[in-house]
Amino acid sequence: MSGPGVGFEYPSREVSWLKRDALLFANSIGCTSEELHFLYELDPNFAVFPTYPVILMFKETHPEVVDFYAAQKSVTIPDVPVFDPTRVVDGQRLLEFLKPLPTSSAGRKFEVRTKVLGVYDKGKPGTVVETQTDLVDAATNESYARVTTSSFYVGQGNWGGPKGPATVNFPPPEGKKPDLVLENQTTAETPLLYRLNGDYNPLHAHPEPGAKMGFGGVIIHGLYSWNWACHGLLQHLGGSNPANFKEYQARFASPVRPGDKLILEAWKTGEFKGEWEEIRFLVKNSHGKVVLSNGRALIKTGAKGKL
């Protein structure tokens, strides 16, 4: 597909993580004491939770807090306007799990390699920038994960760009009760813990950015809800075994405020791609407003896959 910015490759960025990072991530997305293989580094099955690669695009190699806005300004896409990184929210994320991550990157060099798939002008609401990022072992060029990201730049449209293709949707099955329902009561501290993984957007810590963007104050990271829902699916449908996870995606439909209750509803479709069953899901708040839509996962279901 052609268009402004399409095919542009960002400079590759080195990323790193330690066992401590993997433990923090698992804690922050809701892993439980029954899943010590994600929470205890001496467990014989100790593993990195499979969606961890999404955080590395923010964390990179930094052991310390970084200026989120300054980091976002570092590279501009040719042939499109320069967008304001202080007014960007998540649109959609798709993660393809290609190979289990080592529990630490120590002694090896990993990179994230990102290219632009499309830049879409949505008029007054804003602009969507779609990218593909591969997590790669720099020495072998082996890819461990691929993340397709849609970022929405609020109120930054009407620049004459293409509108973009129609979105492929994965709605829940009609007339069927969910096979899984989970609840999660968030608190004011939920985003303050999650941000320590390396996603330091002030929107999720201080009320001022959210007020300027029309959210009324702090909102929780979209990727917190995204990762929490994935953990629930893997825990209850895939036996908490990261080997039972292949693909996962959801669209960020509405903001979540600290204190909101999240409700996950998931459906087993009975449709398989090889040994992977397609799961459809959504997440809503206690008022019934959908906050994650277009949810789809490929998981090995069934007891034989459990640890």
Secondary structure, 3 states (H helix, E strand, C coil): CCCCCCCCECCCEEECCCHHHHHHHHHHCCCCCCCHHHHCCCCCCCCCCCCCHHHHHHHCCCCCCCCHHHHHCCCCCCCCCCCCHHHEEEEEEEEEECCCCCCCCCCCCEEEEEEEEEEEECCCCEEEEEEEEEEEECCCCCEEEEEEEEEEEECCCCCCCCCCCCCCCCCCCCCCCCCEEEEEECCCCHHHHHHHHCCCCHHHCCHHHHHHCCCCCCCCCHHHHHHHHHHHHHHHHCCCCHHHEEEEEEEECCCCCCCCEEEEEEEEEEEEECCEEEEEEEEEECCCCEEEEEEEEEECCCHHHCC
